[in-house]
Amino acid sequence: MSEFAKHPEKSASEPAEAVLQQWQLIQKMSQELQHLTRQKAWDQITSLQNQRELALENFFRKDIPAELAGQIAADVKVMLTADEMIRDEVQAHQASLMKESVHLRKLQQRSDSYQAMSKLKRF
């Protein structure tokens, strides 16, 4: 008698367990993204976000066991809400960087103007 015939529940649950483990890894990445956002670790966010995106693409290429579909759908909703928060924080950071960049350019222009005036006064 085959192993499957002896323990059909074991073989049937292994694929679901593997899918669940993959999903838990994706959830862990999502939680880490939230943590990195709170820590304002912008460089690390981009890298992890790319890794998670690839993991999500690979995950959803496969069939999802029916017994996991409801929980995964609920988790996706939570993930999307968290992603909105992350996106808002990243956009706020980008806006802050742009504002700082404009400020620094203005300071550089002022400095250049002062130096040019200084040279004119010498003559």
Beta strands, then each sheet from edge to edge (+ up, - down):
end
